[in-house]
Amino acid sequence: MQKIPKRVYTLEFKEQAVKRVQSGRSIASVAREMGLVEQTVRNWVRRSEAGKLEVGKAVTPEEMELSRLRAEVAELREENSILRKATAYFARDAL
């Protein structure tokens, strides 16, 4: 399987999530509302408290597309492998 690059969030988006948590809302509800994983929000809160909240590495649209296509090719290869094995299994039973 190919690795899919991480999504890059703006600093403002991260700060907005952190402010919602600091205003008394739970990490789970903020994550659900913003479409994030709880651990991501939890990490942002910790980094914010340490003063190290920053924007991640920017990924170009071409890199995103290339990564998506590589993941799709890997998935299709795996599916083909499964189909070959199933075909061989059923062909053996038919004889």
C-alpha positions as CSV (number, residue, x, y, z in Angstrom):
1,M,0.0,0.0,0.0
2,Q,1.1,3.5,-0.8
3,K,1.2,6.2,1.9
4,I,-1.4,8.9,1.4
5,P,-0.1,12.3,2.4
6,K,-1.5,14.0,5.4
7,R,-4.1,16.8,5.0
8,V,-2.7,20.2,5.6
9,Y,-4.7,22.6,7.7
10,T,-4.3,26.3,8.0
11,L,-3.1,27.9,11.2
12,E,-6.4,29.7,11.5
13,F,-8.3,26.4,11.3
14,K,-6.1,24.8,14.0
15,E,-6.5,27.8,16.2
16,Q,-10.3,27.8,15.8
17,A,-10.4,24.1,16.9
18,V,-8.2,24.8,19.9
19,K,-10.3,27.8,20.9
20,R,-13.4,25.7,20.9
21,V,-11.8,23.2,23.1
22,Q,-10.5,25.9,25.5
23,S,-13.9,27.4,25.7
24,G,-15.1,24.3,27.5
25,R,-16.3,22.0,24.7
26,S,-15.1,18.4,24.6
27,I,-12.4,17.3,22.2
28,A,-14.7,14.6,20.8
29,S,-17.5,17.1,19.9
30,V,-15.1,19.6,18.3
31,A,-13.5,16.8,16.3
32,R,-16.9,15.5,15.1
33,E,-18.1,19.0,14.2
34,M,-15.0,19.9,12.2
35,G,-14.6,16.5,10.6
36,L,-11.4,15.6,12.3
37,V,-10.0,12.7,14.3
38,E,-10.0,13.3,18.1
39,Q,-6.3,12.6,18.4
40,T,-5.6,15.4,15.8
41,V,-7.5,17.9,17.9
42,R,-5.8,16.7,21.1
43,N,-2.4,17.1,19.5
44,W,-3.2,20.6,18.4
45,V,-4.3,21.6,21.9
46,R,-1.1,20.2,23.4
47,R,1.0,22.0,20.8
48,S,-0.9,25.2,21.4
49,E,-0.3,25.1,25.1
50,A,3.4,24.6,24.4
51,G,3.4,27.5,22.0
52,K,4.3,25.3,19.0
53,L,1.1,25.2,16.9
54,E,2.1,25.7,13.3
55,V,1.1,25.0,9.7
56,G,2.3,21.6,8.3
57,K,4.2,21.0,5.1
58,A,2.3,22.2,2.0
59,V,1.5,19.5,-0.5
60,T,0.9,20.5,-4.1
61,P,-2.2,19.3,-5.9
62,E,0.0,17.3,-8.2
63,E,1.5,15.4,-5.3
64,M,-2.0,14.8,-3.9
65,E,-3.2,13.4,-7.2
66,L,-0.1,11.3,-7.6
67,S,-0.5,9.8,-4.1
68,R,-4.2,9.1,-4.7
69,L,-3.4,7.4,-8.0
70,R,-0.7,5.3,-6.4
71,A,-3.0,4.2,-3.7
72,E,-5.7,3.3,-6.3
73,V,-3.2,1.3,-8.3
74,A,-2.2,-0.6,-5.2
75,E,-5.8,-1.4,-4.3
76,L,-6.5,-2.6,-7.9
77,R,-3.5,-4.8,-7.9
78,E,-4.7,-6.4,-4.6
79,E,-8.2,-6.9,-6.0
80,N,-6.7,-8.5,-9.1
81,S,-4.7,-10.9,-7.0
82,I,-7.8,-11.9,-5.0
83,L,-9.7,-12.5,-8.3
84,R,-6.9,-14.6,-9.7
85,K,-6.9,-16.8,-6.6
86,A,-10.7,-17.1,-6.6
87,T,-10.7,-18.0,-10.3
88,A,-8.1,-20.7,-9.8
89,Y,-10.0,-22.1,-6.8
90,F,-13.3,-22.3,-8.7
91,A,-11.7,-23.6,-11.9
92,R,-10.2,-26.4,-9.9
93,D,-13.6,-27.4,-8.5
94,A,-15.2,-27.3,-12.0
95,L,-12.8,-29.9,-13.4
